[in-house]
């Protein structure tokens, strides 16, 4: 070990000891065996953060893109302590047949979350699943049921709950510094909706497009969908509400201790960018109603953000004693009488210098993911519920899906019954709680029924 490696290891050791719990004593334990399903952007980002905080052994990787899978194998081998290349699989079912994994991470496109997650649980693993947990509400119910039936720990990738500066910001709410909060505005003004319209084409040789499509409707291949562009289409996800709103809505629920909303109402559509192939909304507003509190989401993928000084993706909490603006880059607490208190994200680049050069890593999110993974590991050890337990992920995911159902039905209010898990007195809306699966795949709601 040279001087640079020694100093880096020492700094990382101090950071890990500060995290406590499982990680602090992990060196004395047998490494947990880890598998990853979906080796794309965030699959690797999450997995490499896990490697940073615990001496796990990544033994299996799975992806339907051979090129992406091979590259991921090389990266993991270079980063994990053993320097071993994981076993590479094309089909997650073959990977899970081994039944030798302690942890499985599911980081596929959204339409492929439910089946692998449930299969991993049935194979004996605890699971880290990306948000949103599902593409429909019945999937989410089945995922919660599977986790509870088999007694497995499931952490959802809503890592705002583990973001250090947001944990600090939450204390202003907990301590009553904002007073009574009557409105929370959550928003995203990124120009993130794909505006192009390329022709359909033949899938590349490295991609098994049949397996990639899986239970979703089969459509001609288009280069927009892979890699990473699939969020432009509702058949694979839930648009910007299912991608970005869920983070801020979930953060709001966590900060304020909220459960299911009483009702959800949403309006929007494709108002400006009508030439693109994408079919997700470019403009949408949703109201999540609670007792004496509204949480209001807005996204717009065109024009300027209303407040250029604020990060264009975040949340603003309005209380009668103060205001809190919170996002991935920091927070601002402004009391009604007093000066604004500002805090920036802490990047931890000195402790984890590999973050500086890692391709595609959102550096401002890396500390949050590390703490989220630590919380996951702590609860694997204690068999408790992690901070982003699967049920919490289901509430946030389903609420966002209800917003899209409302929009698709002309802005009709979805009055939600959390016990029956259905929209009250609305048979038409309830028909949208489960999407049809393409044969031969079987919807987990049907499999359980």
Secondary structure as a PSIPRED ss2 file (coil, helix, strand):
# PSIPRED VFORMAT (PSIPRED V4.0)

   1 X C   1.000  0.000  0.000
   2 X C   1.000  0.000  0.000
   3 X H   0.000  1.000  0.000
   4 X H   0.000  1.000  0.000
   5 X H   0.000  1.000  0.000
   6 X H   0.000  1.000  0.000
   7 X H   0.000  1.000  0.000
   8 X H   0.000  1.000  0.000
   9 X H   0.000  1.000  0.000
  10 X H   0.000  1.000  0.000
  11 X H   0.000  1.000  0.000
  12 X H   0.000  1.000  0.000
  13 X H   0.000  1.000  0.000
  14 X H   0.000  1.000  0.000
  15 X H   0.000  1.000  0.000
  16 X H   0.000  1.000  0.000
  17 X H   0.000  1.000  0.000
  18 X H   0.000  1.000  0.000
  19 X H   0.000  1.000  0.000
  20 X C   1.000  0.000  0.000
  21 X H   0.000  1.000  0.000
  22 X H   0.000  1.000  0.000
  23 X H   0.000  1.000  0.000
  24 X H   0.000  1.000  0.000
  25 X C   1.000  0.000  0.000
  26 X H   0.000  1.000  0.000
  27 X H   0.000  1.000  0.000
  28 X H   0.000  1.000  0.000
  29 X C   1.000  0.000  0.000
  30 X C   1.000  0.000  0.000
  31 X C   1.000  0.000  0.000
  32 X C   1.000  0.000  0.000
  33 X E   0.000  0.000  1.000
  34 X E   0.000  0.000  1.000
  35 X E   0.000  0.000  1.000
  36 X E   0.000  0.000  1.000
  37 X E   0.000  0.000  1.000
  38 X C   1.000  0.000  0.000
  39 X C   1.000  0.000  0.000
  40 X C   1.000  0.000  0.000
  41 X H   0.000  1.000  0.000
  42 X H   0.000  1.000  0.000
  43 X H   0.000  1.000  0.000
  44 X H   0.000  1.000  0.000
  45 X H   0.000  1.000  0.000
  46 X H   0.000  1.000  0.000
  47 X H   0.000  1.000  0.000
  48 X H   0.000  1.000  0.000
  49 X H   0.000  1.000  0.000
  50 X H   0.000  1.000  0.000
  51 X H   0.000  1.000  0.000
  52 X H   0.000  1.000  0.000
  53 X H   0.000  1.000  0.000
  54 X C   1.000  0.000  0.000
  55 X C   1.000  0.000  0.000
  56 X C   1.000  0.000  0.000
  57 X E   0.000  0.000  1.000
  58 X E   0.000  0.000  1.000
  59 X E   0.000  0.000  1.000
  60 X E   0.000  0.000  1.000
  61 X E   0.000  0.000  1.000
  62 X E   0.000  0.000  1.000
  63 X C   1.000  0.000  0.000
  64 X C   1.000  0.000  0.000
  65 X E   0.000  0.000  1.000
  66 X H   0.000  1.000  0.000
  67 X H   0.000  1.000  0.000
  68 X H   0.000  1.000  0.000
  69 X H   0.000  1.000  0.000
  70 X H   0.000  1.000  0.000
  71 X H   0.000  1.000  0.000
  72 X H   0.000  1.000  0.000
  73 X H   0.000  1.000  0.000
  74 X H   0.000  1.000  0.000
  75 X H   0.000  1.000  0.000
  76 X H   0.000  1.000  0.000
  77 X H   0.000  1.000  0.000
  78 X H   0.000  1.000  0.000
  79 X H   0.000  1.000  0.000
  80 X C   1.000  0.000  0.000
  81 X C   1.000  0.000  0.000
  82 X C   1.000  0.000  0.000
  83 X C   1.000  0.000  0.000
  84 X C   1.000  0.000  0.000
  85 X C   1.000  0.000  0.000
  86 X C   1.000  0.000  0.000
  87 X E   0.000  0.000  1.000
  88 X E   0.000  0.000  1.000
  89 X E   0.000  0.000  1.000
  90 X C   1.000  0.000  0.000
  91 X C   1.000  0.000  0.000
  92 X H   0.000  1.000  0.000
  93 X H   0.000  1.000  0.000
  94 X H   0.000  1.000  0.000
  95 X H   0.000  1.000  0.000
  96 X H   0.000  1.000  0.000
  97 X H   0.000  1.000  0.000
  98 X C   1.000  0.000  0.000
  99 X C   1.000  0.000  0.000
 100 X C   1.000  0.000  0.000
 101 X C   1.000  0.000  0.000
 102 X C   1.000  0.000  0.000
 103 X E   0.000  0.000  1.000
 104 X E   0.000  0.000  1.000
 105 X E   0.000  0.000  1.000
 106 X E   0.000  0.000  1.000
 107 X C   1.000  0.000  0.000
 108 X C   1.000  0.000  0.000
 109 X C   1.000  0.000  0.000
 110 X H   0.000  1.000  0.000
 111 X H   0.000  1.000  0.000
 112 X H   0.000  1.000  0.000
 113 X C   1.000  0.000  0.000
 114 X H   0.000  1.000  0.000
 115 X H   0.000  1.000  0.000
 116 X H   0.000  1.000  0.000
 117 X H   0.000  1.000  0.000
 118 X H   0.000  1.000  0.000
 119 X H   0.000  1.000  0.000
 120 X H   0.000  1.000  0.000
 121 X H   0.000  1.000  0.000
 122 X H   0.000  1.000  0.000
 123 X C   1.000  0.000  0.000
 124 X C   1.000  0.000  0.000
 125 X C   1.000  0.000  0.000
 126 X E   0.000  0.000  1.000
 127 X E   0.000  0.000  1.000
 128 X E   0.000  0.000  1.000
 129 X E   0.000  0.000  1.000
 130 X C   1.000  0.000  0.000
 131 X C   1.000  0.000  0.000
 132 X C   1.000  0.000  0.000
 133 X C   1.000  0.000  0.000
 134 X C   1.000  0.000  0.000
 135 X C   1.000  0.000  0.000
 136 X C   1.000  0.000  0.000
 137 X H   0.000  1.000  0.000
 138 X H   0.000  1.000  0.000
 139 X H   0.000  1.000  0.000
 140 X H   0.000  1.000  0.000
 141 X H   0.000  1.000  0.000
 142 X H   0.000  1.000  0.000
 143 X H   0.000  1.000  0.000
 144 X H   0.000  1.000  0.000
 145 X H   0.000  1.000  0.000
 146 X H   0.000  1.000  0.000
 147 X H   0.000  1.000  0.000
 148 X H   0.000  1.000  0.000
 149 X H   0.000  1.000  0.000
 150 X H   0.000  1.000  0.000
 151 X C   1.000  0.000  0.000
 152 X C   1.000  0.000  0.000
 153 X C   1.000  0.000  0.000
 154 X E   0.000  0.000  1.000
 155 X E   0.000  0.000  1.000
 156 X E   0.000  0.000  1.000
 157 X C   1.000  0.000  0.000
 158 X C   1.000  0.000  0.000
 159 X H   0.000  1.000  0.000
 160 X H   0.000  1.000  0.000
 161 X H   0.000  1.000  0.000
 162 X H   0.000  1.000  0.000
 163 X C   1.000  0.000  0.000
 164 X H   0.000  1.000  0.000
 165 X H   0.000  1.000  0.000
 166 X H   0.000  1.000  0.000
 167 X H   0.000  1.000  0.000
 168 X H   0.000  1.000  0.000
 169 X H   0.000  1.000  0.000
 170 X H   0.000  1.000  0.000
 171 X H   0.000  1.000  0.000
 172 X H   0.000  1.000  0.000
 173 X H   0.000  1.000  0.000
 174 X H   0.000  1.000  0.000
 175 X C   1.000  0.000  0.000
 176 X C   1.000  0.000  0.000
 177 X C   1.000  0.000  0.000
 178 X C   1.000  0.000  0.000
 179 X C   1.000  0.000  0.000
 180 X C   1.000  0.000  0.000
 181 X E   0.000  0.000  1.000
 182 X E   0.000  0.000  1.000
 183 X E   0.000  0.000  1.000
 184 X E   0.000  0.000  1.000
 185 X E   0.000  0.000  1.000
 186 X E   0.000  0.000  1.000
 187 X E   0.000  0.000  1.000
 188 X E   0.000  0.000  1.000
 189 X C   1.000  0.000  0.000
 190 X C   1.000  0.000  0.000
 191 X C   1.000  0.000  0.000
 192 X C   1.000  0.000  0.000
 193 X C   1.000  0.000  0.000
 194 X C   1.000  0.000  0.000
 195 X C   1.000  0.000  0.000
 196 X C   1.000  0.000  0.000
 197 X C   1.000  0.000  0.000
 198 X C   1.000  0.000  0.000
 199 X C   1.000  0.000  0.000
 200 X C   1.000  0.000  0.000
 201 X C   1.000  0.000  0.000
 202 X C   1.000  0.000  0.000
 203 X C   1.000  0.000  0.000
 204 X C   1.000  0.000  0.000
 205 X C   1.000  0.000  0.000
 206 X C   1.000  0.000  0.000
 207 X E   0.000  0.000  1.000
 208 X C   1.000  0.000  0.000
 209 X H   0.000  1.000  0.000
 210 X H   0.000  1.000  0.000
 211 X H   0.000  1.000  0.000
 212 X H   0.000  1.000  0.000
 213 X H   0.000  1.000  0.000
 214 X C   1.000  0.000  0.000
 215 X C   1.000  0.000  0.000
 216 X C   1.000  0.000  0.000
 217 X C   1.000  0.000  0.000
 218 X C   1.000  0.000  0.000
 219 X C   1.000  0.000  0.000
 220 X C   1.000  0.000  0.000
 221 X C   1.000  0.000  0.000
 222 X C   1.000  0.000  0.000
 223 X C   1.000  0.000  0.000
 224 X C   1.000  0.000  0.000
 225 X C   1.000  0.000  0.000
 226 X C   1.000  0.000  0.000
 227 X C   1.000  0.000  0.000
 228 X C   1.000  0.000  0.000
 229 X H   0.000  1.000  0.000
 230 X H   0.000  1.000  0.000
 231 X H   0.000  1.000  0.000
 232 X H   0.000  1.000  0.000
 233 X C   1.000  0.000  0.000
 234 X C   1.000  0.000  0.000
 235 X C   1.000  0.000  0.000
 236 X C   1.000  0.000  0.000
 237 X C   1.000  0.000  0.000
 238 X C   1.000  0.000  0.000
 239 X H   0.000  1.000  0.000
 240 X H   0.000  1.000  0.000
 241 X H   0.000  1.000  0.000
 242 X H   0.000  1.000  0.000
 243 X H   0.000  1.000  0.000
 244 X H   0.000  1.000  0.000
 245 X H   0.000  1.000  0.000
 246 X H   0.000  1.000  0.000
 247 X H   0.000  1.000  0.000
 248 X H   0.000  1.000  0.000
 249 X H   0.000  1.000  0.000
 250 X H   0.000  1.000  0.000
 251 X H   0.000  1.000  0.000
 252 X H   0.000  1.000  0.000
 253 X H   0.000  1.000  0.000
 254 X H   0.000  1.000  0.000
 255 X H   0.000  1.000  0.000
 256 X H   0.000  1.000  0.000
 257 X C   1.000  0.000  0.000
 258 X C   1.000  0.000  0.000
 259 X C   1.000  0.000  0.000
 260 X C   1.000  0.000  0.000
 261 X C   1.000  0.000  0.000
 262 X C   1.000  0.000  0.000
 263 X E   0.000  0.000  1.000
 264 X E   0.000  0.000  1.000
 265 X E   0.000  0.000  1.000
 266 X E   0.000  0.000  1.000
 267 X E   0.000  0.000  1.000
 268 X E   0.000  0.000  1.000
 269 X E   0.000  0.000  1.000
 270 X C   1.000  0.000  0.000
 271 X C   1.000  0.000  0.000
 272 X C   1.000  0.000  0.000
 273 X C   1.000  0.000  0.000
 274 X C   1.000  0.000  0.000
 275 X C   1.000  0.000  0.000
 276 X C   1.000  0.000  0.000
 277 X C   1.000  0.000  0.000
 278 X C   1.000  0.000  0.000
 279 X C   1.000  0.000  0.000
 280 X C   1.000  0.000  0.000
 281 X C   1.000  0.000  0.000
 282 X C   1.000  0.000  0.000
 283 X E   0.000  0.000  1.000
 284 X E   0.000  0.000  1.000
 285 X E   0.000  0.000  1.000
 286 X E   0.000  0.000  1.000
 287 X E   0.000  0.000  1.000
 288 X E   0.000  0.000  1.000
 289 X E   0.000  0.000  1.000
 290 X E   0.000  0.000  1.000
 291 X C   1.000  0.000  0.000
 292 X C   1.000  0.000  0.000
 293 X E   0.000  0.000  1.000
 294 X E   0.000  0.000  1.000
 295 X E   0.000  0.000  1.000
 296 X E   0.000  0.000  1.000
 297 X E   0.000  0.000  1.000
 298 X E   0.000  0.000  1.000
 299 X E   0.000  0.000  1.000
 300 X E   0.000  0.000  1.000
 301 X C   1.000  0.000  0.000
 302 X C   1.000  0.000  0.000
 303 X C   1.000  0.000  0.000
 304 X C   1.000  0.000  0.000
 305 X C   1.000  0.000  0.000
 306 X C   1.000  0.000  0.000
 307 X C   1.000  0.000  0.000
 308 X C   1.000  0.000  0.000
 309 X C   1.000  0.000  0.000
 310 X C   1.000  0.000  0.000
 311 X C   1.000  0.000  0.000
 312 X C   1.000  0.000  0.000
 313 X E   0.000  0.000  1.000
 314 X E   0.000  0.000  1.000
 315 X E   0.000  0.000  1.000
 316 X E   0.000  0.000  1.000
 317 X E   0.000  0.000  1.000
 318 X E   0.000  0.000  1.000
 319 X E   0.000  0.000  1.000
 320 X C   1.000  0.000  0.000
 321 X C   1.000  0.000  0.000
 322 X E   0.000  0.000  1.000
 323 X E   0.000  0.000  1.000
 324 X E   0.000  0.000  1.000
 325 X E   0.000  0.000  1.000
 326 X E   0.000  0.000  1.000
 327 X E   0.000  0.000  1.000
 328 X C   1.000  0.000  0.000
 329 X C   1.000  0.000  0.000
 330 X E   0.000  0.000  1.000
 331 X E   0.000  0.000  1.000
 332 X E   0.000  0.000  1.000
 333 X E   0.000  0.000  1.000
 334 X E   0.000  0.000  1.000
 335 X E   0.000  0.000  1.000
 336 X C   1.000  0.000  0.000
 337 X C   1.000  0.000  0.000
 338 X C   1.000  0.000  0.000
 339 X C   1.000  0.000  0.000
 340 X C   1.000  0.000  0.000
 341 X E   0.000  0.000  1.000
 342 X E   0.000  0.000  1.000
 343 X E   0.000  0.000  1.000
 344 X E   0.000  0.000  1.000
 345 X C   1.000  0.000  0.000
 346 X C   1.000  0.000  0.000
 347 X C   1.000  0.000  0.000
 348 X C   1.000  0.000  0.000
 349 X C   1.000  0.000  0.000
 350 X C   1.000  0.000  0.000
 351 X C   1.000  0.000  0.000
 352 X C   1.000  0.000  0.000
 353 X H   0.000  1.000  0.000
 354 X H   0.000  1.000  0.000
 355 X H   0.000  1.000  0.000
 356 X H   0.000  1.000  0.000
 357 X C   1.000  0.000  0.000
 358 X C   1.000  0.000  0.000
 359 X C   1.000  0.000  0.000
 360 X C   1.000  0.000  0.000
 361 X C   1.000  0.000  0.000
 362 X C   1.000  0.000  0.000
 363 X H   0.000  1.000  0.000
 364 X H   0.000  1.000  0.000
 365 X H   0.000  1.000  0.000
 366 X H   0.000  1.000  0.000
 367 X H   0.000  1.000  0.000
 368 X H   0.000  1.000  0.000
 369 X H   0.000  1.000  0.000
 370 X H   0.000  1.000  0.000
 371 X H   0.000  1.000  0.000
 372 X H   0.000  1.000  0.000
 373 X H   0.000  1.000  0.000
 374 X H   0.000  1.000  0.000
 375 X H   0.000  1.000  0.000
 376 X H   0.000  1.000  0.000
 377 X H   0.000  1.000  0.000
 378 X H   0.000  1.000  0.000
 379 X H   0.000  1.000  0.000
 380 X H   0.000  1.000  0.000
 381 X H   0.000  1.000  0.000
 382 X H   0.000  1.000  0.000
 383 X C   1.000  0.000  0.000
 384 X C   1.000  0.000  0.000
 385 X C   1.000  0.000  0.000
 386 X C   1.000  0.000  0.000
 387 X C   1.000  0.000  0.000
 388 X C   1.000  0.000  0.000
 389 X E   0.000  0.000  1.000
 390 X H   0.000  1.000  0.000
 391 X H   0.000  1.000  0.000
 392 X H   0.000  1.000  0.000
 393 X H   0.000  1.000  0.000
 394 X H   0.000  1.000  0.000
 395 X H   0.000  1.000  0.000
 396 X H   0.000  1.000  0.000
 397 X H   0.000  1.000  0.000
 398 X H   0.000  1.000  0.000
 399 X H   0.000  1.000  0.000
 400 X H   0.000  1.000  0.000
 401 X H   0.000  1.000  0.000
 402 X H   0.000  1.000  0.000
 403 X H   0.000  1.000  0.000
 404 X H   0.000  1.000  0.000
 405 X H   0.000  1.000  0.000
 406 X H   0.000  1.000  0.000
 407 X H   0.000  1.000  0.000
 408 X H   0.000  1.000  0.000
 409 X C   1.000  0.000  0.000
 410 X C   1.000  0.000  0.000
 411 X C   1.000  0.000  0.000
 412 X C   1.000  0.000  0.000
 413 X C   1.000  0.000  0.000
 414 X E   0.000  0.000  1.000
 415 X E   0.000  0.000  1.000
 416 X E   0.000  0.000  1.000
 417 X E   0.000  0.000  1.000
 418 X C   1.000  0.000  0.000
 419 X C   1.000  0.000  0.000
 420 X C   1.000  0.000  0.000
 421 X C   1.000  0.000  0.000
 422 X E   0.000  0.000  1.000
 423 X E   0.000  0.000  1.000
 424 X C   1.000  0.000  0.000
 425 X C   1.000  0.000  0.000
 426 X C   1.000  0.000  0.000
 427 X H   0.000  1.000  0.000
 428 X H   0.000  1.000  0.000
 429 X H   0.000  1.000  0.000
 430 X H   0.000  1.000  0.000
 431 X C   1.000  0.000  0.000
 432 X C   1.000  0.000  0.000
 433 X C   1.000  0.000  0.000
 434 X C   1.000  0.000  0.000
 435 X C   1.000  0.000  0.000
 436 X C   1.000  0.000  0.000
 437 X C   1.000  0.000  0.000
 438 X C   1.000  0.000  0.000
 439 X C   1.000  0.000  0.000
 440 X C   1.000  0.000  0.000
 441 X C   1.000  0.000  0.000
 442 X C   1.000  0.000  0.000
 443 X C   1.000  0.000  0.000
 444 X H   0.000  1.000  0.000
 445 X H   0.000  1.000  0.000
 446 X H   0.000  1.000  0.000
 447 X H   0.000  1.000  0.000
 448 X H   0.000  1.000  0.000
 449 X C   1.000  0.000  0.000
